[in-house]
Amino acid sequence: MLCPMKPRVIIISIDGFASFYWRDPAVRAPVLRRLAERGVLAAGMECVFPSTTWPTHVSLVTGVSPRAHGVVANHILNRDTLQPEDLTGDPIYDAPKLLRARTVYDRAHGAGLRTAAIDWPATRNATTLDFNLPFFKDQHVFETQTARGVWEELRSLSGDVGGREVVKRHLEDAVVVPAEPLADLDTEEDLRLFLSGAPAPDSGLELPGSSRRTGRH
């Protein structure tokens, strides 16, 4: 007899997905629309200022404005060195250094729940994430800041090769997911199969990393 699955909360962000896209009938988003039909959909929301990636994503997980959580831009001017610093990709600061407000995963972890983040801004070395693959833009950050469990899984999938080769191979696959096949996923099962590595039957889709890639790289 199968044990009942414990409830999980998953926050998914589509960076740059404006609200008017959702209201445009020409936008093909069948899986998202079906999820909305089964849940709750807000008529709109008030965006924080500035509405750039790092401030907004920190506001999403803290529930407070940038002036309260401290991440006020994608780039900042270091007042000590008077040099600009790019926060995107978390190349400089760990999460505890950046964030001045508690996150939802801080609270969940404090309540004894397991937490995880994949490609979420401002999570580098977050102490309350049990599993983390931080948002990154360069090899060094990926190699030094990703949870060890990720490395072990990549090695098991890739055979007995060095860590750097494993990362490069999977990064090449990760960044070329074509837009057109994703738009052709009509059901949640299609999406699940695509993400798990098995295209839906008769979909005509090929996964990144296969012998033939379609769409724009």
ChimeraX attribute file (.defattr): number of C-alpha atoms within 10 A of each C-alpha:
attribute: neighborCount
match mode: 1-to-1
recipient: residues
	/A:1	3
	/A:2	4
	/A:3	5
	/A:4	6
	/A:5	6
	/A:6	5
	/A:7	6
	/A:8	8
	/A:9	6
	/A:10	8
	/A:11	7
	/A:12	8
	/A:13	11
	/A:14	6
	/A:15	10
	/A:16	9
	/A:17	9
	/A:18	9
	/A:19	11
	/A:20	10
	/A:21	12
	/A:22	14
	/A:23	10
	/A:24	9
	/A:25	9
	/A:26	8
	/A:27	11
	/A:28	16
	/A:29	17
	/A:30	15
	/A:31	17
	/A:32	13
	/A:33	13
	/A:34	13
	/A:35	12
	/A:36	12
	/A:37	10
	/A:38	8
	/A:39	8
	/A:40	8
	/A:41	10
	/A:42	6
	/A:43	7
	/A:44	8
	/A:45	7
	/A:46	5
	/A:47	11
	/A:48	17
	/A:49	13
	/A:50	15
	/A:51	15
	/A:52	16
	/A:53	16
	/A:54	22
	/A:55	23
	/A:56	25
	/A:57	20
	/A:58	26
	/A:59	22
	/A:60	15
	/A:61	16
	/A:62	21
	/A:63	16
	/A:64	17
	/A:65	20
	/A:66	24
	/A:67	13
	/A:68	14
	/A:69	19
	/A:70	17
	/A:71	23
	/A:72	20
	/A:73	19
	/A:74	19
	/A:75	14
	/A:76	14
	/A:77	12
	/A:78	10
	/A:79	8
	/A:80	6
	/A:81	8
	/A:82	9
	/A:83	9
	/A:84	11
	/A:85	14
	/A:86	13
	/A:87	18
	/A:88	17
	/A:89	22
	/A:90	25
	/A:91	19
	/A:92	14
	/A:93	15
	/A:94	16
	/A:95	16
	/A:96	16
	/A:97	13
	/A:98	18
	/A:99	20
	/A:100	15
	/A:101	19
	/A:102	15
	/A:103	19
	/A:104	15
	/A:105	21
	/A:106	18
	/A:107	14
	/A:108	14
	/A:109	17
	/A:110	11
	/A:111	9
	/A:112	8
	/A:113	13
	/A:114	14
	/A:115	18
	/A:116	14
	/A:117	18
	/A:118	13
	/A:119	14
	/A:120	21
	/A:121	22
	/A:122	27
	/A:123	26
	/A:124	30
	/A:125	20
	/A:126	20
	/A:127	15
	/A:128	21
	/A:129	19
	/A:130	15
	/A:131	18
	/A:132	24
	/A:133	21
	/A:134	23
	/A:135	22
	/A:136	21
	/A:137	12
	/A:138	11
	/A:139	12
	/A:140	11
	/A:141	17
	/A:142	21
	/A:143	15
	/A:144	11
	/A:145	20
	/A:146	19
	/A:147	18
	/A:148	14
	/A:149	13
	/A:150	13
	/A:151	16
	/A:152	12
	/A:153	10
	/A:154	17
	/A:155	17
	/A:156	12
	/A:157	11
	/A:158	16
	/A:159	9
	/A:160	9
	/A:161	11
	/A:162	10
	/A:163	15
	/A:164	13
	/A:165	12
	/A:166	18
	/A:167	18
	/A:168	12
	/A:169	14
	/A:170	15
	/A:171	14
	/A:172	13
	/A:173	14
	/A:174	11
	/A:175	10
	/A:176	16
	/A:177	19
	/A:178	16
	/A:179	12
	/A:180	12
	/A:181	16
	/A:182	15
	/A:183	13
	/A:184	16
	/A:185	22
	/A:186	17
	/A:187	14
	/A:188	14
	/A:189	13
	/A:190	19
	/A:191	17
	/A:192	14
	/A:193	14
	/A:194	19
	/A:195	11
	/A:196	10
	/A:197	11
	/A:198	14
	/A:199	19
	/A:200	18
	/A:201	9
	/A:202	6
	/A:203	12
	/A:204	9
	/A:205	19
	/A:206	19
	/A:207	20
	/A:208	20
	/A:209	15
	/A:210	9
	/A:211	7
	/A:212	9
	/A:213	15
	/A:214	16
	/A:215	10
	/A:216	9
	/A:217	11
